[in-house]
Amino acid sequence: MEQFCTVIVLVLLDMVFISAVSGIVCMSDARCRNMMNVAPDEEAYCQFNFFGVGCCHARKRPVHWTEWSQWGHCSVTCGSGTSTSTRTCTGSGSCSGSSLKTKTCQAYPYHCPVDGYLRDWSDWSTCSQTCGYGLMTRSRTCVPPQYGGAPCSQNNKDYRQCLLRQCPVDGYFTDWSKWSTCSQTCGTGLMTRSRACAPPLYGGAPCSQNNQETQRCYLTHCPVDGYFTGWSKWSTCSQTCGTGLMTRSRACAPPLYGGAPCSQNNQETQHCYLTHCPVDGYFTGWSKWSTCSQTCGTGLMTRSRACAPPLYGGAPCSQNNQETQRCYLTHCPVDGYFTGWSKWSTCSQTCGTGLMTRSRACAPPLYGGAPCSQNNQETQRCYLTHCPVDGYLTGWSKWSTCSQTCGTGLMTRSRACAPPLYGGAPCSQNNQETQRCYLTHCPVDGYLRDWSNWSTCSQTCGTGLMTRSRACVPPLYGGAPCSQNNQETQRCYLTHCPVDGYLRDWSNWSTCSQTCGTGTMTRSRACVPPLYGGTPCSQNNQETQRCFLTYCPVDGYFENWSDWNSCSQTCGSGFMMRTRACVPPQYGGAPCSQNDRETQECLLKHCPGLACPEYETDSISGRNQTCLSEEVCMLQTNPTNITCAERQDCIRQKNMPKSEIKCCEDKQCVEDLILLFTVK
């Protein structure tokens, strides 16, 4: 592909430099250059025009590979991996072959650590409880680690709460109350105690035993005063109703237990009662005031009281059983309103039709009320007087139809009198004539006679009904029958009916007695007392039920320790370990805070002596020595050394940075490690 190059150059023309544009066409394998910018060794590859603009070809360089680099580090730190070497292509072209080669390498240790891992969870177990809250468990096994891999670190057991159903809770009695005081201060009496029954829950059995006990009590002998022997018959009562007096006489027997001797006369007077005296009805206490009938402004609130009915023919309550008083909660919005209209103005005309006006003022609204929305001015027509115009009669009209369609009626004819105006004289002759007319008999409607007396009330108490009736005289000549009721009913009230006590709605449940786990909450309802001899409330006025807001925190805890594992060494000093699993906390409980593994030293037997052989290379030096039975042969690089060492030194040195420690307990191990270090 060709390209056209343009370059701005300076040209000397008539001793003056001016700028000009020079162009040249270059092939695709060349590029445009200005001769001023080309190095001397590159000019042989360029062709320039008169203005020093040319096309330059790239200088050809020989193509070849560089030497292979050293083998890189093994791609893994354990087991089998790969190592690579690279080379670079130089020159003006491309090289044949690959720039990368790879070989297999073996890292030490030969086996990579394989961590232990947990298998899948088992199914959840059945709930530990058939009712109420229990636990379900599941477990998973740990595939053990290999080649020094890490053991399983997660829990191999899992727990969760389960609830199949609520357990039945039988009704139960609370503790007995204290015994009441003896009903008698001396001699034999009775005392009682009681207990309440908490209702059953979830299908439990109700209380089946008595909730009240009674037993006899005896404080001391009662003094027996001297007493009179047989009385004479009582005299007649001094009163014909209510309480009166009657007397009798007797002889005195001696006293017992410190009783008083006969100190009274041998005559006794006692109250007597032949029949009840009339007891007037009376009012009970006032109820609480009702809520105000208005939410703003002045309203009414009421209270009432019940009237205990009279007894034995007494008079009923005669005062009011209800009171009303005013109440005021807050201001009501008061809309703007108009005051009274002013008087009408005088008529705009002295005669005939004119206009007169009146106005009214608007009182401003209060407490958010609406302003006045109607007109504050009115106008109406007015008429003061007529101009005198005398009245005059027109011609007679035709006779009207008879005023009655039956019986005797009247028919009329008239002539109009144009009325006088403005004080004119009225018509002086008759403007109407009347004469009798008769078409047929008139129908006579049926009519009702006087009412009978009222019947007796249909109810003996409360509101009932009583009726009365009247007879209908039949119609004549096609008259209408009686259309009004021939019977009337009205309410009647003889006395109050008994009103049983009743329970109001339940209150809201109380807060739970426990903030977590299972507690109790209660609710109650008030009993409206009976009226006029009604029965009191017989059902419970309080209920209790269990409640559960949230689970209580359950702290994590450790299971039992596992058995100690085998010693890490078959001879000499080693270590053995045991572990325990932590059951995880639930519902915000604290996690396990102690160690979940323990390590202790173990010594099975002393190891036989091991020679650290003499070995001398550029990288490793050592001396021929025989280690003690409790020592091992330790090979170390950075710095390099072979020596006998205590076993714990091997463990400690492994934690030092930039060092590599290997320990052996047999000759073959030492030779293998020396070979490995030499290769490195």
Secondary structure, DSSP 4 states (H G I P E B T S, - for coil): --EEEEEEEEEEETTEEEEEEEEEEE-TTEEEEEGGGS-GGGGGGEEE-TTSEEEEEPPP---EEPPPPPP---S-SSEEEEEEEE--EESSS--SS-SEEEEEEEESSSS--B--EE-PPPPPPPPS-SSSEEEEEEE--EEPPBTTPPPP-S-SEEEEEEESSPPPB--EE-PPPPPPPPS-SSSEEEEEEE--EEPPBTTPPPP-S-SEEEEEEE-SPPPB--EE-SPPPPPPPS-SSSEEEEEEE-PEEPPBTTPPP--S-SEEEEEEESSPPPB--EE-PPPPPPPPS-SSSEEEEEEE--EEPPBTTPPPP-S-SEEEEEEE-SPPPB--EE-PPPPPPPPS-SSSEEEEEEE--EEPPBTTPPPP-S-SEEEEEEE--PPPB--EE----PPPPPS-SSSEEEEEEE--EEPPBTTPPPP-S--EEEEEEE-SPPPB--EE-PPPPPPPPS-SSSEEEEEEE--EEPPBTTPPPP-S-SEEEEEEE-SPPPB--EE-PPPPPPPPS-SSSEEEEEEE-PEEPPBTTPPPP-S-SEEEEEEE-SPPPB--EE-PPPPPPPPS-SSSEEEEEEE-PEEPPBTTPPPP-S-SEEEEEEE-SPPPP-EE---B-SS-BB--EE--TTEEEEEEETTTEEEEEEHHHHHHHTTSTT-EEEEESSHHHHHHHHHHHHH-
